Amino acid sequence: MPLKAVRLAWRITRLNFRAQLEYRSEFLMMVAIGAVWQVSVIVFATVLLTRFSGMGGWDSSDVLLIPATRMLAHGLFVLFLGRMHGIGYFIQEGQIDVCLVRPLPVHLQVQLRVFPTNAIGDLTVAAGLMAAALGRSHLDWTAGRISYLVAAVLGGMLLEAALFTAVASAALRFPTADYWGRWLEELLGTFGSYPLNVLPRAVGGLLTYGLPLAFVAYFPAAVLTGHGHDTAVPYWLAGASPLLGLLTYLGSRLLWRWSLGHYTGVNG
């Protein structure tokens, strides 16, 4: 992205953030909504740590690293790339047509249309959960492990962004495809926090090879905690999860560009 576009994006983001602050009560409410939205994960973590010693052959402190990684990746996705989720309404209202005549890339305009205040709540809860996971972990957090964890979080963010970008690309042709995004969000929230070996094999296969949600947090956590050889995929593939997230996101952006080139307008 050209430096001029980066500066413009930063200015627009600052203005959007200041606009949100004009209504302090609503701003704080949106932050609270972002935090409350993750209450199911908080309850899961609390029950896991107080009632169970482990799950699926994993120690409870190792299991906790899965939702912590997923939530942190999700919070960053919501903050930086999350406006692709729910783009169906944006398309149905014809606003995407306006973006086509502006000099900035359409994808960038979509991301800059509003500041995601709820991401602050998401990230606050995620950071707290990650701190708890690291504090209870018995692993030796070397520079290599820390670097891999950072890469895993970023890779998880990009993989989630890739999935929602693919849905947004479909919505350019079929606006009702936006409902797939809601289904995808439900899948992430329901199955993204557990070791896949506690689920039926068919479900684990779907979340690995159908919708690769396992690569967001489960496989990186397995590699970090020494369970990488016990997963349903080769160790090298589990370890390459951050790279897979990057490659999948780049592929989704190519799909978005192709879909935008074949976009014929809100009325077809």
C-alpha positions as CSV (number, residue, x, y, z in Angstrom):
1,M,0.0,0.0,0.0
2,P,1.4,3.4,-0.9
3,L,2.6,5.6,2.0
4,K,0.0,8.3,1.1
5,A,-2.8,5.7,1.4
6,V,-1.4,4.5,4.8
7,R,-1.4,8.1,6.1
8,L,-5.0,8.7,4.8
9,A,-6.1,5.4,6.4
10,W,-4.6,6.4,9.7
11,R,-6.3,9.8,9.5
12,I,-9.7,8.3,8.8
13,T,-9.3,5.8,11.6
14,R,-8.5,8.6,14.0
15,L,-11.5,10.5,12.9
16,N,-13.8,7.4,13.2
17,F,-12.4,6.8,16.7
18,R,-13.0,10.4,17.8
19,A,-16.5,10.3,16.3
20,Q,-17.2,7.2,18.5
21,L,-15.9,9.1,21.6
22,E,-18.4,11.9,21.0
23,Y,-21.0,9.6,22.6
24,R,-19.2,8.3,25.6
25,S,-22.0,6.1,27.0
26,E,-22.5,4.4,23.7
27,F,-18.7,4.0,23.4
28,L,-18.5,2.3,26.8
29,M,-21.5,0.2,26.1
30,M,-20.0,-1.1,22.8
31,V,-16.7,-2.0,24.7
32,A,-18.8,-3.8,27.3
33,I,-20.7,-5.7,24.6
34,G,-17.4,-6.8,23.1
35,A,-16.4,-8.2,26.5
36,V,-19.7,-9.8,27.4
37,W,-19.9,-11.5,24.0
38,Q,-17.0,-13.6,25.1
39,V,-18.6,-14.6,28.4
40,S,-19.1,-18.2,27.2
41,V,-15.4,-18.6,26.8
42,I,-14.7,-17.1,30.2
43,V,-17.2,-19.6,31.8
44,F,-15.6,-22.4,29.9
45,A,-12.1,-21.4,31.1
46,T,-13.4,-21.0,34.7
47,V,-15.1,-24.4,34.7
48,L,-12.1,-26.1,33.1
49,L,-9.6,-24.7,35.7
50,T,-11.8,-25.3,38.8
51,R,-13.6,-28.6,37.9
52,F,-11.3,-30.6,35.6
53,S,-7.7,-31.5,35.6
54,G,-7.6,-31.8,31.8
55,M,-9.5,-32.7,28.6
56,G,-8.7,-35.1,25.8
57,G,-5.4,-36.0,27.3
58,W,-4.4,-32.4,27.6
59,D,-3.6,-30.7,30.9
60,S,-6.0,-27.9,31.8
61,S,-3.3,-25.3,31.5
62,D,-2.5,-26.6,28.0
63,V,-6.2,-26.6,27.0
64,L,-6.5,-23.0,28.2
65,L,-4.0,-21.9,25.5
66,I,-6.4,-22.9,22.8
67,P,-9.2,-20.4,23.6
68,A,-6.6,-17.8,24.6
69,T,-5.0,-18.0,21.2
70,R,-8.3,-18.1,19.3
71,M,-9.7,-15.1,21.2
72,L,-6.6,-13.0,20.7
73,A,-6.6,-13.8,17.0
74,H,-10.3,-13.0,16.8
75,G,-9.9,-9.7,18.7
76,L,-7.2,-8.6,16.3
77,F,-9.3,-9.7,13.3
78,V,-12.2,-7.6,14.5
79,L,-9.9,-4.6,15.1
80,F,-8.1,-4.7,11.8
81,L,-10.0,-6.7,9.2
82,G,-13.4,-7.5,10.7
83,R,-15.5,-5.2,8.5
84,M,-15.6,-7.9,5.9
85,H,-18.0,-9.7,8.2
86,G,-21.6,-8.6,7.6
87,I,-20.8,-6.9,4.3
88,G,-23.9,-8.3,2.8
89,Y,-26.0,-5.4,4.1
90,F,-23.4,-2.9,2.8
91,I,-23.7,-4.5,-0.7
92,Q,-27.5,-4.7,-0.6
93,E,-27.7,-1.0,0.2
94,G,-25.6,-0.2,-2.9
95,Q,-22.8,1.4,-0.8
96,I,-20.2,-0.8,-2.4
97,D,-21.1,0.9,-5.8
98,V,-20.0,4.2,-4.3
99,C,-16.7,2.7,-3.2
100,L,-16.0,1.7,-6.8
101,V,-15.7,5.4,-8.0
102,R,-13.4,6.5,-5.2
103,P,-9.6,6.4,-5.7
104,L,-8.9,4.2,-2.6
105,P,-9.0,0.4,-2.9
106,V,-12.5,-0.9,-2.2
107,H,-11.3,-3.4,0.4
108,L,-9.6,-0.5,2.3
109,Q,-12.7,1.6,2.1
110,V,-14.8,-1.2,3.6
111,Q,-12.4,-1.6,6.4
112,L,-12.4,2.1,7.2
113,R,-16.1,2.7,7.1
114,V,-16.4,2.4,11.0
115,F,-14.2,2.0,14.0
116,P,-14.9,-1.4,15.7
117,T,-15.3,-0.2,19.3
118,N,-16.4,-3.7,20.4
119,A,-12.9,-4.9,19.5
120,I,-11.5,-3.2,22.5
121,G,-13.7,-5.4,24.7
122,D,-12.8,-8.5,22.8
123,L,-9.1,-7.7,23.1
124,T,-9.3,-6.9,26.8
125,V,-10.9,-10.3,27.6
126,A,-8.5,-12.0,25.2
127,A,-5.4,-10.4,26.8
128,G,-6.6,-11.4,30.3
129,L,-7.2,-15.0,29.2
130,M,-3.8,-15.2,27.5
131,A,-2.2,-13.8,30.6
132,A,-3.9,-16.5,32.7
133,A,-2.9,-19.2,30.2
134,L,0.7,-18.2,30.2
135,G,0.7,-17.7,34.0
136,R,-0.6,-21.3,34.6
137,S,1.5,-22.9,31.8
138,H,4.4,-25.2,32.8
139,L,6.2,-24.7,29.6
140,D,9.6,-23.0,29.3
141,W,8.7,-19.9,27.3
142,T,11.9,-19.5,25.3
143,A,12.3,-16.9,22.6
144,G,11.4,-19.5,20.0
145,R,8.2,-20.5,21.7
146,I,7.2,-16.9,22.2
147,S,7.9,-16.1,18.6
148,Y,5.9,-19.0,17.4
149,L,3.0,-18.0,19.7
150,V,3.0,-14.5,18.2
151,A,3.1,-15.9,14.7
152,A,0.3,-18.3,15.6
153,V,-1.9,-15.4,16.8
154,L,-1.2,-13.4,13.6
155,G,-1.8,-16.5,11.5
156,G,-5.0,-17.2,13.2
157,M,-6.1,-13.6,12.6
158,L,-5.3,-13.9,8.9
159,L,-7.0,-17.3,8.6
160,E,-10.2,-16.0,10.1
161,A,-10.0,-12.9,7.9
162,A,-9.5,-15.2,4.9
163,L,-12.7,-17.2,5.7
164,F,-14.8,-14.0,6.1
165,T,-13.2,-12.4,3.0
166,A,-14.2,-15.5,1.0
167,V,-17.8,-15.1,2.3
168,A,-17.7,-11.4,1.4
169,S,-16.5,-12.3,-2.1
170,A,-19.5,-14.6,-2.5
171,A,-21.8,-11.9,-1.2
172,L,-20.7,-9.7,-4.2
173,R,-22.6,-12.1,-6.4
174,F,-25.1,-13.4,-3.9
175,P,-25.8,-10.9,-1.1
176,T,-27.6,-13.5,1.0
177,A,-24.3,-15.4,1.3
178,D,-23.7,-13.0,4.2
179,Y,-25.7,-15.6,6.3
180,W,-22.8,-18.0,5.8
181,G,-20.7,-15.6,7.8
182,R,-23.1,-15.9,10.8
183,W,-22.8,-19.7,10.5
184,L,-19.1,-19.4,10.4
185,E,-19.0,-17.2,13.4
186,E,-21.1,-19.7,15.3
187,L,-18.7,-22.6,14.4
188,L,-15.7,-20.6,15.6
189,G,-17.4,-19.8,18.9
190,T,-18.7,-23.3,19.4
191,F,-15.8,-25.5,18.4
192,G,-12.8,-23.2,18.4
193,S,-11.9,-23.5,22.1
194,Y,-11.6,-27.3,22.4
195,P,-9.1,-30.0,21.5
196,L,-10.4,-31.7,18.4
197,N,-9.8,-35.1,19.8
198,V,-12.8,-34.8,22.2
199,L,-15.1,-34.3,19.2
200,P,-16.4,-37.0,16.8
201,R,-13.9,-37.8,14.1
202,A,-16.2,-36.6,11.3
203,V,-16.6,-33.2,13.0
204,G,-12.8,-33.0,13.5
205,G,-12.2,-33.8,9.9
206,L,-14.7,-31.1,8.8
207,L,-13.0,-28.5,10.9
208,T,-9.6,-29.5,9.6
209,Y,-10.1,-30.2,5.8
210,G,-13.5,-28.6,5.1
211,L,-13.4,-25.4,7.1
212,P,-9.8,-25.2,8.4
213,L,-10.8,-23.7,11.8
214,A,-8.4,-26.1,13.6
215,F,-5.5,-24.2,12.2
216,V,-6.6,-21.0,14.0
217,A,-5.7,-22.1,17.5
218,Y,-5.9,-25.9,18.0
219,F,-2.9,-27.0,15.9
220,P,-0.6,-24.1,17.1
221,A,-1.4,-24.9,20.7
222,A,-0.8,-28.6,20.1
223,V,2.7,-27.8,18.7
224,L,3.5,-25.4,21.6
225,T,2.4,-27.9,24.3
226,G,4.0,-31.0,22.8
227,H,0.8,-32.6,21.5
228,G,1.7,-31.9,17.8
229,H,2.4,-35.5,17.0
230,D,-1.0,-36.6,18.4
231,T,-3.1,-34.5,16.0
232,A,-4.9,-35.9,12.9
233,V,-2.5,-34.1,10.5
234,P,1.3,-34.5,9.9
235,Y,3.4,-32.6,12.5
236,W,4.9,-30.3,9.8
237,L,1.4,-29.3,8.7
238,A,0.3,-28.5,12.2
239,G,3.5,-26.5,12.7
240,A,2.9,-24.5,9.5
241,S,-0.4,-23.2,10.7
242,P,0.8,-19.5,10.8
243,L,2.1,-19.8,7.3
244,L,-1.1,-21.4,6.1
245,G,-3.0,-18.4,7.6
246,L,-0.9,-16.0,5.6
247,L,-1.2,-18.0,2.3
248,T,-5.0,-18.5,2.8
249,Y,-5.5,-14.8,3.4
250,L,-3.5,-13.8,0.2
251,G,-5.6,-16.3,-1.7
252,S,-8.8,-14.8,-0.3
253,R,-7.7,-11.3,-1.4
254,L,-7.1,-12.6,-4.9
255,L,-10.6,-14.1,-4.8
256,W,-12.0,-10.8,-3.6
257,R,-10.3,-8.9,-6.4
258,W,-11.6,-11.4,-9.0
259,S,-15.1,-11.2,-7.5
260,L,-15.0,-7.4,-7.5
261,G,-14.0,-7.4,-11.1
262,H,-17.1,-9.5,-12.0
263,Y,-19.4,-7.4,-9.8
264,T,-22.4,-6.2,-11.8
265,G,-24.1,-4.0,-9.3
266,V,-26.7,-4.4,-6.6
267,N,-29.5,-5.1,-9.1
268,G,-27.4,-7.6,-11.1
